[in-house]
Amino acid sequence: MTRFVSLALLALALAACGSQKDLAPLADASLPPPPFGRADPPTANELLELDPQAAPERNVELRRESEEREDDPFDLPPEG
């Protein structure tokens, strides 16, 4: 019985995570004030956009085939 209740609660919690609707400020709350130098406050969608520094594009090319490693001058055996 407890197993059924716990599974039902888990299913209910997962179903609640899937609700998708537009974000909007609460009825009694407002958006933050506009940044310095801007006359109109940003919209909710503008506030949700990521800064390029927050999510940079990947520009590192992965190795696609086995390559011999170059000699590492700092790869020394332990002293002693």
VMD Tcl script that builds the backbone (N, CA, C; Angstrom):
set m [mol new atoms 240]
animate dup $m
set s [atomselect $m all]
$s set {name element resname resid chain x y z} {
  {N N MET 1 A 0.826 -1.192 0.000}
  {CA C MET 1 A 0.000 0.000 0.000}
  {C C MET 1 A 0.872 1.259 0.000}
  {N N THR 2 A 1.880 1.277 0.860}
  {CA C THR 2 A 2.746 2.460 0.907}
  {C C THR 2 A 3.529 2.600 -0.397}
  {N N ARG 3 A 3.821 1.475 -0.998}
  {CA C ARG 3 A 4.531 1.512 -2.271}
  {C C ARG 3 A 3.664 2.173 -3.339}
  {N N PHE 4 A 2.389 1.830 -3.360}
  {CA C PHE 4 A 1.467 2.432 -4.319}
  {C C PHE 4 A 1.323 3.936 -4.080}
  {N N VAL 5 A 1.235 4.330 -2.840}
  {CA C VAL 5 A 1.092 5.756 -2.515}
  {C C VAL 5 A 2.354 6.511 -2.915}
  {N N SER 6 A 3.523 5.939 -2.637}
  {CA C SER 6 A 4.763 6.624 -2.998}
  {C C SER 6 A 4.918 6.719 -4.518}
  {N N LEU 7 A 4.522 5.683 -5.247}
  {CA C LEU 7 A 4.579 5.742 -6.709}
  {C C LEU 7 A 3.589 6.769 -7.255}
  {N N ALA 8 A 2.424 6.861 -6.656}
  {CA C ALA 8 A 1.443 7.840 -7.092}
  {C C ALA 8 A 1.947 9.258 -6.840}
  {N N LEU 9 A 2.566 9.483 -5.699}
  {CA C LEU 9 A 3.120 10.807 -5.401}
  {C C LEU 9 A 4.260 11.152 -6.358}
  {N N LEU 10 A 5.086 10.175 -6.670}
  {CA C LEU 10 A 6.179 10.396 -7.614}
  {C C LEU 10 A 5.634 10.731 -8.999}
  {N N ALA 11 A 4.627 10.014 -9.440}
  {CA C ALA 11 A 4.024 10.280 -10.741}
  {C C ALA 11 A 3.376 11.659 -10.770}
  {N N LEU 12 A 2.744 12.053 -9.680}
  {CA C LEU 12 A 2.125 13.371 -9.604}
  {C C LEU 12 A 3.185 14.469 -9.645}
  {N N ALA 13 A 4.295 14.253 -8.953}
  {CA C ALA 13 A 5.370 15.244 -8.947}
  {C C ALA 13 A 5.988 15.371 -10.341}
  {N N LEU 14 A 6.176 14.263 -11.032}
  {CA C LEU 14 A 6.731 14.317 -12.381}
  {C C LEU 14 A 5.758 14.967 -13.361}
  {N N ALA 15 A 4.478 14.754 -13.176}
  {CA C ALA 15 A 3.490 15.369 -14.060}
  {C C ALA 15 A 3.455 16.876 -13.862}
  {N N ALA 16 A 3.681 17.328 -12.659}
  {CA C ALA 16 A 3.671 18.767 -12.391}
  {C C ALA 16 A 4.871 19.453 -13.012}
  {N N CYS 17 A 5.971 18.732 -13.198}
  {CA C CYS 17 A 7.163 19.331 -13.800}
  {C C CYS 17 A 6.971 19.609 -15.281}
  {N N GLY 18 A 6.013 18.969 -15.906}
  {CA C GLY 18 A 5.854 19.089 -17.340}
  {C C GLY 18 A 4.966 20.225 -17.791}
  {N N SER 19 A 4.413 21.000 -16.870}
  {CA C SER 19 A 3.537 22.084 -17.298}
  {C C SER 19 A 4.352 23.175 -17.965}
  {N N GLN 20 A 3.908 23.596 -19.128}
  {CA C GLN 20 A 4.622 24.614 -19.891}
  {C C GLN 20 A 3.654 25.735 -20.226}
  {N N LYS 21 A 3.996 26.914 -19.790}
  {CA C LYS 21 A 3.221 28.091 -20.141}
  {C C LYS 21 A 4.145 29.290 -20.094}
  {N N ASP 22 A 3.718 30.382 -20.662}
  {CA C ASP 22 A 4.534 31.584 -20.692}
  {C C ASP 22 A 4.758 32.112 -19.286}
  {N N LEU 23 A 5.961 32.595 -19.056}
  {CA C LEU 23 A 6.279 33.177 -17.765}
  {C C LEU 23 A 5.772 34.607 -17.710}
  {N N ALA 24 A 5.274 34.986 -16.565}
  {CA C ALA 24 A 4.787 36.344 -16.360}
  {C C ALA 24 A 4.993 36.688 -14.894}
  {N N PRO 25 A 5.175 37.970 -14.589}
  {CA C PRO 25 A 5.318 38.337 -13.181}
  {C C PRO 25 A 4.017 38.102 -12.432}
  {N N LEU 26 A 4.102 37.933 -11.138}
  {CA C LEU 26 A 2.910 37.753 -10.317}
  {C C LEU 26 A 2.043 38.997 -10.391}
  {N N ALA 27 A 0.796 38.853 -10.006}
  {CA C ALA 27 A -0.152 39.964 -10.125}
  {C C ALA 27 A 0.281 41.172 -9.297}
  {N N ASP 28 A 0.803 40.941 -8.092}
  {CA C ASP 28 A 1.175 42.067 -7.236}
  {C C ASP 28 A 2.641 42.466 -7.388}
  {N N ALA 29 A 3.393 41.776 -8.228}
  {CA C ALA 29 A 4.813 42.078 -8.407}
  {C C ALA 29 A 5.025 42.709 -9.784}
  {N N SER 30 A 6.137 43.394 -9.921}
  {CA C SER 30 A 6.468 43.998 -11.209}
  {C C SER 30 A 7.870 43.556 -11.609}
  {N N LEU 31 A 8.205 43.820 -12.854}
  {CA C LEU 31 A 9.539 43.490 -13.336}
  {C C LEU 31 A 10.554 44.424 -12.692}
  {N N PRO 32 A 11.829 44.048 -12.679}
  {CA C PRO 32 A 12.840 44.932 -12.093}
  {C C PRO 32 A 12.932 46.249 -12.868}
  {N N PRO 33 A 13.475 47.276 -12.236}
  {CA C PRO 33 A 13.580 48.564 -12.929}
  {C C PRO 33 A 14.518 48.461 -14.122}
  {N N PRO 34 A 14.365 49.365 -15.079}
  {CA C PRO 34 A 15.231 49.298 -16.272}
  {C C PRO 34 A 16.683 49.588 -15.906}
  {N N PRO 35 A 17.625 49.010 -16.636}
  {CA C PRO 35 A 19.033 49.284 -16.374}
  {C C PRO 35 A 19.370 50.740 -16.682}
  {N N PHE 36 A 20.485 51.173 -16.165}
  {CA C PHE 36 A 20.909 52.556 -16.359}
  {C C PHE 36 A 21.094 52.837 -17.844}
  {N N GLY 37 A 20.494 53.911 -18.320}
  {CA C GLY 37 A 20.628 54.281 -19.710}
  {C C GLY 37 A 19.531 53.744 -20.605}
  {N N ARG 38 A 18.604 52.997 -20.056}
  {CA C ARG 38 A 17.504 52.457 -20.850}
  {C C ARG 38 A 16.197 53.030 -20.315}
  {N N ALA 39 A 15.345 53.513 -21.216}
  {CA C ALA 39 A 14.123 54.177 -20.783}
  {C C ALA 39 A 13.029 53.184 -20.411}
  {N N ASP 40 A 12.856 52.138 -21.221}
  {CA C ASP 40 A 11.768 51.195 -20.954}
  {C C ASP 40 A 12.305 49.948 -20.258}
  {N N PRO 41 A 11.516 49.354 -19.364}
  {CA C PRO 41 A 11.989 48.135 -18.693}
  {C C PRO 41 A 12.029 46.960 -19.666}
  {N N PRO 42 A 12.980 46.044 -19.491}
  {CA C PRO 42 A 13.046 44.877 -20.381}
  {C C PRO 42 A 11.851 43.951 -20.159}
  {N N THR 43 A 11.469 43.256 -21.200}
  {CA C THR 43 A 10.366 42.302 -21.088}
  {C C THR 43 A 10.855 41.024 -20.417}
  {N N ALA 44 A 9.918 40.159 -20.074}
  {CA C ALA 44 A 10.280 38.896 -19.425}
  {C C ALA 44 A 11.145 38.042 -20.344}
  {N N ASN 45 A 10.838 38.019 -21.632}
  {CA C ASN 45 A 11.630 37.222 -22.577}
  {C C ASN 45 A 13.042 37.773 -22.725}
  {N N GLU 46 A 13.196 39.089 -22.689}
  {CA C GLU 46 A 14.526 39.679 -22.767}
  {C C GLU 46 A 15.346 39.338 -21.528}
  {N N LEU 47 A 14.684 39.282 -20.383}
  {CA C LEU 47 A 15.398 38.932 -19.153}
  {C C LEU 47 A 15.832 37.466 -19.140}
  {N N LEU 48 A 15.102 36.619 -19.875}
  {CA C LEU 48 A 15.432 35.192 -19.894}
  {C C LEU 48 A 16.520 34.848 -20.898}
  {N N GLU 49 A 16.843 35.751 -21.821}
  {CA C GLU 49 A 17.892 35.473 -22.794}
  {C C GLU 49 A 19.240 35.420 -22.091}
  {N N LEU 50 A 20.059 34.447 -22.475}
  {CA C LEU 50 A 21.372 34.297 -21.864}
  {C C LEU 50 A 22.378 35.228 -22.509}
  {N N ASP 51 A 23.259 35.737 -21.690}
  {CA C ASP 51 A 24.363 36.552 -22.149}
  {C C ASP 51 A 25.340 35.631 -22.894}
  {N N PRO 52 A 26.006 36.093 -23.950}
  {CA C PRO 52 A 26.957 35.215 -24.652}
  {C C PRO 52 A 28.056 34.671 -23.734}
  {N N GLN 53 A 28.425 35.405 -22.708}
  {CA C GLN 53 A 29.437 34.898 -21.789}
  {C C GLN 53 A 28.878 33.808 -20.880}
  {N N ALA 54 A 27.568 33.809 -20.649}
  {CA C ALA 54 A 26.958 32.805 -19.783}
  {C C ALA 54 A 26.843 31.460 -20.486}
  {N N ALA 55 A 26.659 31.467 -21.799}
  {CA C ALA 55 A 26.545 30.228 -22.567}
  {C C ALA 55 A 27.370 30.357 -23.833}
  {N N PRO 56 A 28.694 30.250 -23.728}
  {CA C PRO 56 A 29.528 30.420 -24.918}
  {C C PRO 56 A 29.357 29.254 -25.892}
  {N N GLU 57 A 29.607 29.535 -27.149}
  {CA C GLU 57 A 29.551 28.480 -28.151}
  {C C GLU 57 A 30.793 27.613 -28.035}
  {N N ARG 58 A 30.646 26.363 -28.341}
  {CA C ARG 58 A 31.778 25.455 -28.257}
  {C C ARG 58 A 32.635 25.630 -29.502}
  {N N ASN 59 A 33.891 25.954 -29.304}
  {CA C ASN 59 A 34.776 26.143 -30.437}
  {C C ASN 59 A 35.997 25.232 -30.363}
  {N N VAL 60 A 35.969 24.271 -29.471}
  {CA C VAL 60 A 37.080 23.348 -29.323}
  {C C VAL 60 A 36.806 22.143 -30.219}
  {N N GLU 61 A 37.721 21.863 -31.104}
  {CA C GLU 61 A 37.539 20.733 -31.987}
  {C C GLU 61 A 38.028 19.466 -31.289}
  {N N LEU 62 A 37.197 18.472 -31.269}
  {CA C LEU 62 A 37.564 17.214 -30.633}
  {C C LEU 62 A 38.488 16.420 -31.546}
  {N N ARG 63 A 39.314 15.606 -30.934}
  {CA C ARG 63 A 40.191 14.743 -31.737}
  {C C ARG 63 A 39.356 13.622 -32.324}
  {N N ARG 64 A 39.558 13.390 -33.590}
  {CA C ARG 64 A 38.738 12.390 -34.257}
  {C C ARG 64 A 39.483 11.095 -34.527}
  {N N GLU 65 A 40.781 11.092 -34.350}
  {CA C GLU 65 A 41.534 9.862 -34.560}
  {C C GLU 65 A 42.681 9.823 -33.545}
  {N N SER 66 A 43.220 8.660 -33.339}
  {CA C SER 66 A 44.302 8.517 -32.370}
  {C C SER 66 A 45.540 9.244 -32.868}
  {N N GLU 67 A 46.157 9.971 -31.966}
  {CA C GLU 67 A 47.367 10.702 -32.304}
  {C C GLU 67 A 48.410 10.424 -31.227}
  {N N GLU 68 A 49.650 10.393 -31.648}
  {CA C GLU 68 A 50.730 10.230 -30.681}
  {C C GLU 68 A 50.871 11.513 -29.881}
  {N N ARG 69 A 51.088 11.358 -28.583}
  {CA C ARG 69 A 51.276 12.533 -27.749}
  {C C ARG 69 A 52.672 13.088 -27.936}
  {N N GLU 70 A 52.767 14.402 -27.849}
  {CA C GLU 70 A 54.068 15.035 -27.925}
  {C C GLU 70 A 54.816 14.777 -26.621}
  {N N ASP 71 A 56.147 14.857 -26.688}
  {CA C ASP 71 A 56.956 14.656 -25.506}
  {C C ASP 71 A 56.680 15.772 -24.498}
  {N N ASP 72 A 56.385 15.392 -23.245}
  {CA C ASP 72 A 56.089 16.360 -22.194}
  {C C ASP 72 A 57.333 16.527 -21.329}
  {N N PRO 73 A 57.976 17.697 -21.347}
  {CA C PRO 73 A 59.201 17.881 -20.553}
  {C C PRO 73 A 58.930 17.882 -19.047}
  {N N PHE 74 A 57.696 18.042 -18.624}
  {CA C PHE 74 A 57.385 18.067 -17.194}
  {C C PHE 74 A 56.947 16.708 -16.668}
  {N N ASP 75 A 56.853 15.716 -17.527}
  {CA C ASP 75 A 56.477 14.365 -17.106}
  {C C ASP 75 A 57.732 13.649 -16.637}
  {N N LEU 76 A 58.141 13.911 -15.397}
  {CA C LEU 76 A 59.381 13.363 -14.852}
  {C C LEU 76 A 59.089 12.218 -13.899}
  {N N PRO 77 A 60.011 11.271 -13.761}
  {CA C PRO 77 A 59.793 10.186 -12.794}
  {C C PRO 77 A 59.897 10.750 -11.376}
  {N N PRO 78 A 59.324 10.062 -10.393}
  {CA C PRO 78 A 59.410 10.550 -9.016}
  {C C PRO 78 A 60.853 10.555 -8.520}
  {N N GLU 79 A 61.121 11.502 -7.633}
  {CA C GLU 79 A 62.474 11.583 -7.058}
  {C C GLU 79 A 62.674 10.439 -6.057}
  {N N GLY 80 A 63.949 10.026 -5.928}
  {CA C GLY 80 A 64.195 9.032 -4.890}
  {C C GLY 80 A 64.862 7.892 -5.395}
}
mol reanalyze $m
mol bondsrecalc $m
mol representation Tube
mol addrep $m
